[in-house]
Amino acid sequence: MFCAGQKQRRNEVKMEKRKRIFRRIWKNKTIYIVLLPALVWYLIFVYVPMGGLMLAFKDYKANLGILGSPWTGLKHFENLFRDVDFWQSVGRTLKINVIRLFVTFPVPVIIALLFNELRIRKYKKVLQTVFTFPHFLSWIIIASVLRNVLAYDGIVNSIISLCGGDVVNFLGNKRMFQPMLYLTDIWKEAGWGSIIYLAAISGIDQEQYEAADIDGASRLQKMLRITLPNIMPTIAVMFILAAGGIMGAGFDQIFNMTNAAVRESGEILDMYIYRITFQATPDFGFSMAVSLFRSIVNMVLLVIADRGSRLFGGNGLFG
Amino acid sequence: MRKRKKKKIGGMDIFVFLVLTLGGIIILFPFWNMLVISFTTQKEYMQTKLLFFPKNPVWDAYKALLGDGRIWIGFRTTFLYLILGVPLNLFLTTCLAYGLSRKDYPGRKLIRGLILFTMLFGGGIIPLYLVMKSLNLTNTIWAVILAYGVNTFNAILMSNFFSSLPESLLDSAKLDGAGDWKMIQRIIMPLSKPIFATISLFYIVDRWNEWYNSMIFVRKSSLQPLQLVLRSIVIDSQVKAKISSMGVVAVEEYAFDTAIKMAAVVVTIIPVMCVFPFLQKHFVKGVMIGAVKS
């Protein structure tokens, strides 16, 4: 009897707990109602497709659907890892985006430091608007605009030949193509990238500058000894976050800048996925295996970046 | 900021002025060049070595472009994306942001985790395509509108803003017996105008620039958005064939390819150029809100 009594008591406690949770849920019901539309969207358009990745282990038959198609184990991955094009595209992705990171990353910092020293207020506003403008245009527009000036008979080549130089085939030349990717990236994004550093600079304590003034520091000294060290944490965080995006960067740009002559030197992993899926008879199972590989590597990099940026006092990817 | 005591112009001022001005020119010049070419004739383009200003500006390229018809399809589709898509984006994002910003309810951690996970991992475009197909949405604009519902990053920005609203205000409202709906209506909405402005702008830009999803989900040429129309005109360069087939006489004489291409880019950029200078500060504010938190 003693035992049964204890059991009953335990059941009562459990019931009481459950009741309390239900009561809390009921009390907060509006929150769930508000959340519902967004959660339904995530379910249908994010999580169901994520489940679709199981096709990487299946032989997709359109008539059988995703769930009905037969399992094939790791067949697609075996084929994938034997595909030379795949490994080359992975290597190219890493090469292009690592160099891109080191070439493009310092530019916004420098622009921010310069803008901070520009003392004509009105002019500063106008220039900042100009510098941030290209960021808001798609790569289709940017590629159209830049292809025009960089074309064989474009204005840049006209200027070069007027100065007595040889005409350069900027975009149709395998050797030039990757450097052009970095340059056009800087052209489009560096101005916008500087805004975050300007925000950081505006938060610097003014007393440091006053103390430096008393010591008779020059403006260059103040820039290098006060401004730059103060925004170093922001720089570190931005660098790590950019490094986390190495696997995913560049598709929009390359897709619109590329052409037949340089197709190979621009085939990063995302371009490879696009080509095997949408420009050939697609094997969805195989394509999905590549996508899964990409998503996993990408996730690992992002998690590392997130941890890294927290080390430097950032908020990580999640704000 | 307070005024500096010395206002003398030093070497630093001159250096900074020159470098930034040069940068501004490098950014603006390609746009100017595009504008100029769109107004020149083929003859002038061939004869002039350095074309900085059209001597006899002509509207021919624009006439050919607007007569082509595709650009109107582009404007119509993109307009539909904007008026149907952006309200959906804002509605879903606000719902999510409010839910994420509330602190104490069962399941909060799970929901937050599931949402944040989508920033790290995704299925990619192919399974999404299969989903759209099974919902019979491919080849309709709904595939494009629904594929981009919430930008998780924007939702987090907004939820950070909501959580930064003074707690005491919400508490006192609660004491007065206001439920969630009333709080959203009376307190959160009016205080959140700046973040709504910024996030709306982010979504408007995204919708304006939308092309990838349309390219994958919608194959019908009558439903192409502006960006893809532009891409087919400029990058795939099918202008000439198209215009000749539409029976425009003597195409070669006045409407040369490059001018039409550039006219197409101008037409696509102009709306952005007209509003951007006035809205730039709101975009910057968005970054500031994000930065202040970190």
Interface residues (C-beta under 8 A of the other chain):
Chain A: I21 R24 I25 N28 T30 I31 Y32 V34 L35 L36 P37 A38 L39 W41 Y42 I44 F45 V46 Y47 V48 P49 M50 G51 G52 L53 L55 G65 I66 I111 L114 F115 E117 L118 R119 I120 L127 Q128 T129 V130 F131 T132 F133 P134 F136 L137 S138 I140 I141 A143 S144 V145 L146 R147 N148 V149 G154 I155 S158 I159 L162 W187 G191 I195 I196 A199 A200 G203 Q206 R219 L220 T234 V237 D252 N256 I273 T277 F278 F284 S287 M288 S291 R294 S295 I296 N298 M299 L302 V303 G314 N315 L317 F318 G319
Chain B: M1 G10 M12 D13 V16 F17 V19 L20 T21 G23 G24 I26 I27 L28 F29 P30 F31 N33 M34 I37 K49 L50 L51 F91 L92 T93 C95 L96 Y98 G99 R102 D104 Y105 P106 G107 I111 L114 I115 L116 T118 M119 L120 F121 G122 G123 G124 I126 P127 L128 L130 V131 S134 L146 A147 G149 V150 A155 I156 L157 N160 G179 D180 W181 I184 V205 N209 W211 Y212 I216 Q227 L228 L230 R231 V234 I235 T258 K261 M262 A264 V265 T268 I269 V272 M273 F276 P277 Q280 F283 V284 V287 M288 G290 A291 V292 K293 S294
